[in-house]
Structures are given as C-alpha cells and as structure tokens.
Amino acid sequence: MPLANERLDLRILITGGLGYLGGRLAQYLSQINHEVIVATRGRHQTYEYLENVSIHQIDWNDELSINQVCKGCDVVIHAAGIDANSCVSDPINALQFNGVTTAKLLKSSISCGVTNFIYFSTAHVYSENLSGFFNESSQVTNLHPYATSHKAGEDSVLYLSQKKEINGIIFRISNGFGAPVDPNTNCWSLLVNDICKQAVTSNKIKLRTSGLKYRNFIPIQDLIKIVEFFLSYDYKKYFDDLPIFNIGSSSSMTVYDMALLVSNYYEEKYGKKIKIEKKEISDFEKETFNPKLIY
C-alpha cells in the first residue's frame, strides 16, 4: 500500500470548482501538486483566488463540452449542484441537474477513461428530520426535492460503479463550515458561517430560533482531508460494501452551543465579548423538543 506522500500526482477535474466547497478543494489539491481543472458555467480567463488551477467553461447541455473537460483526467469530483432553496422553487430543474446532469457527467467520464468519480451528496437523503443514529445502510425516506434529486445522482453513481465501469464514491455530507476561498462566495447563509460573520460585522450573534436543536457539523478542512485519503489510498481494501460514506463529526451539538463556541473564540482572539440573542423557547418546542435530533 503506497504512503500518502508516495502517491502519483493526479489530473483532477472539479465541477463547481469556483463555488464554496469546490473552491476549497481546488485550492488544496493544487497546493499538494495535483493538476487541477475547474469546470464552471461562467467564462473566466483567470481567477485571482486560485493559482495554478486551469479554469474551463462547461456547457452542461453539450455532450462535447462535457467530454472536453473530462478528457485526460484521472479523477472527477462532482461538487456542482442545486442548493436546497433552489430545489424547492424549481424541483424539475433540481432533478434535471442533480440527477440527469450527474448521469451525463458519468457517461463522459467513462468514455474518457476516468478512473474515480467522487459525488457530493447530502445527509438530508435519510430523513427530513434526522433523529437518532444513522449509518450508510439506513433507509432513505426524505421526499424533499433537494434529497430526491441528490438520490437520483447517487443512483447513477451506484449503478455504473456496480457494473465496474468506474470507481464511484458517494459522500453524504452533514453541515460543513469554514472560510471560502473567495469572500464573495455564496456561503454566508450557512449556520456557522453566518454566526461568524455576525460576530465580526455586528459584534453580536442573533439566532433565529431558541438554539436548542442539535446539528452535526464538520469543518471543510476535515472534509478535504477525507477526500485526500480517498485519492491517496485504495479505499476498497478498507471498505467492502457499497461506496457510500456519511461524512460528519463524531458528535452533535446545539445551535446555541455552536454560537457560544464562536463567541468564546472571538473574545479570546479579539478581547471583545459577543452578546448572543436567541428566541425564547415556544410552547410547541417544549412539547416536541427531542434532544436526539442531530442534523
């Protein structure tokens, strides 16, 4: 088994590579000497936040365009996708992109000789309200368009992986957080990022709820290290089942505890106290509060 620092440098395509997660991946993987190609819908000759990264415009409706960005790549990391709010407003487009476009990208990857295909899905596929313990064999029941469209993408990966046409890997991710490569990236509505931004810009943190619900959080840098592991080692030596992996932390915490953590860190770093404002717990929450609600 090769050591991580003995791996061959790879040619890696990252879709959505100018987005939140894709940008962080592109930055890190290029820094450890992989050849990184970013596929994006927009036209960019250069991008100041990513050095040593090739940027290619892609037309998801054009098979030739998809083939061109896949050509010569060893790995495709599919980080492009429709966000949850957009999935609600246009569920047909959500299914079209998260499902059908993923299948198109897989087809092109196979025809171009790509070895590994990593698909970023979501832990939302399990249930609208995740409660208790879930593993990769747990039943998938969520009918939200964000979940069902990602499940459609997953199914394409699983099907072609089982046919041994490509090594497919599916990551079902919990609540990621961390700084973006580009400060203008649309990521500041994410809970932890929003709390951090409030602390810096307003010197206070205002929660929209009582903060009692539990969430499972994972730093983006930890997710990136997990991706690096799967690129560096033969993961099949460790995992024999379906190539689905839940990506999250080992324990969950309440929204209020996360706000308190950010507040304490801010005070330690900048010497200023941060006030946390939260809503009073409602009678409904008192009746329905489940301390095991983890997502």
Steps between C-alpha positions, in 0.01 A plus 500: 500500500655834399559768757313829451819685407588230245182532297511597136387853418155488347315699239179593680187664362284686754155611391368801685864575569443872549232435759527459874612140540643465151718808544650374824567160343659654191726718713619217724545231235699735277723592795595134549609474137198348331406644162160657562247598234193695602180477296261792533205638304639853505777634279823558693839556341662528843383481858705687758416267788629181338856481379629214286146389418366471144150643455278364224151615407252215472163478327303234684264465203782417259647149515811612310564776756472251787730256321761772447536578871512129592764413241826383651377515861566229758235617746175697475370666816141607443444790740256695283136480601174682560462636854208411727303824454530485122389136506178606672430783257574288192494126579503406130825686442637347821433149369636598160834618635563299817367186332518508119809721467686277745419205273630696198823580682542135594451395139765743381735399782478135398546573130809709582657230717456669839582254781329652805181705532420673832146627546404743774153420629332591826399337828156650431420193290428298814222706650357851518568495874797283585449353844705232669773294334551466125751298306549441131251212503220707653184539294476807276158662551523877444273622217632856498615593143852568629518144635325319215701675230827412674381144545444484123862606452613240752313224318686571176832480684402175671371337182811570293729418789331162551542433128872574561505766230645752747600517867218707645513654849205675666544737793187585699608817676362660815531875577830624361651829609813705449639797311456507121785557258315802360328719764223572247403133479137431582559316828415752771149367562651176633443494874856512635620735227206732574577497874866584436409779260257650753769495768744689279260749341250559782689405817206281594335176397126490442345156463172456315387228743543399862817318392402173667504278193801281446708508183793296376782722373818427309777748419568527128870430561408161651286415197790593273731267693247220454500562125879491505490163676277351231731637231812368672406147599317202358185550708358164387752328726323659796136510388328204336139622482333757277722806443280730711656690789337726757727797562451683829642541847488235770253697712235770459441825686221752538484812289536707818812308606655568160419871539658491845809331360536773237439769762766363733753466219433858386552632853823302534634622166384863502441575867136595446191337641227398257137508608285207388133574440254215454126452497321366803405137475141472383234278653508294182877448533457399864252234393691373198862559601708192435856522632601223259412703189846506354500650152 
